[in-house]
Structures are given as C-alpha cells and as structure tokens.
C-alpha cells in the first residue's frame, strides 16, 4: 500500500506521533458569529520552520488536527487514526483524527528530524530507505527541520551517521 492516498480512499491507519515541527497555528471556523469558532470548530496546523514563524520550506506540508475532538491535546505525542499522507495542491498533508488508546498497534511513525540533533541530510543523495516520506521540510542558514512519516525500521543517513526509525524515535546505527 502506498502512503499517499487519493481523496476517495478511506483506509485508516494508526500513526504514532513522537514529535512535531516547530511551527503551529490555529485556523478559526468559517462562521464569524459562531461562539465556538476559535475552539471546537477550528483546525490546528503544524509544520517545520524556524523562529519568527518562518517556514523556509523545500517540501511544503502540514499536519492538521480538527480541534473539536482534541480540545486539550492538540499536537501531543500519542497514537492517532489517520488516512496517511495526501497531496493538497502543492502541499503534503497528514490529517490526524481521533486519539487512540495505547493498546492499538501503530502502522507508521511521525517524527521531526532536526539537524541540530542528528546532523544535516543531503537530500540530493540516497538519504533514506523507500519507507520514509517527507511530510514537510525546511532549511535556513545551515539548519534543517524535516517531518517524516515512516515505517519502523526505516533507515536515514545524515552527516553524523546512519539512523533507524524506532518506536521511540531515531536510534543511531
């Protein structure tokens, strides 16, 4: 199964979210006189970027959560139901639906890879195995931040060595 899906597909998977990107924002609901416009009827977004709300994307994409089902838990690590990654125009998007109990076995892992901790990725090289997708990626003044959706056991290569995607994050090989 490909991780990209068409809007007509309805396959749900369990995504274990370990970490998110540095930038988040709220989009209020469309009805201006709705008292729940900034709470239950809002959508929250997360992506890669840097201080000052600058994205500097080389791969545009977002994680979206509808706030209604997550009133006090938007972008917290945990397991979520999702349809996987999809294209929305030029952007990638992963919609995280309801939060799931710890007993559910995850299909994929979502995590943010930061060059400050694991080193820079040379995206022009063979930097990962096929079971890694970039949701969003930003680069600015030598720093990189990349949100990936991967299968456990997937491999990454940075300037500091080789890494494996595990249930707890990245493990240096």
Secondary structure, 3 states (H helix, E strand, C coil): CCCECCCCCCCCEEEEECCCCCEEEEECCCCCCCCCCCCCCCEEEEECCECCCECCEEECEEEEEEHHHHCCCCCCCEEEEEEEEEEECCEEEEEEEEEECCCCCCCEEEEEEEHHHHCCCCCCCCCECCCEEEEEEEEECCEEEEEEEECCCCEEEECCEEEEEECCEEEEC
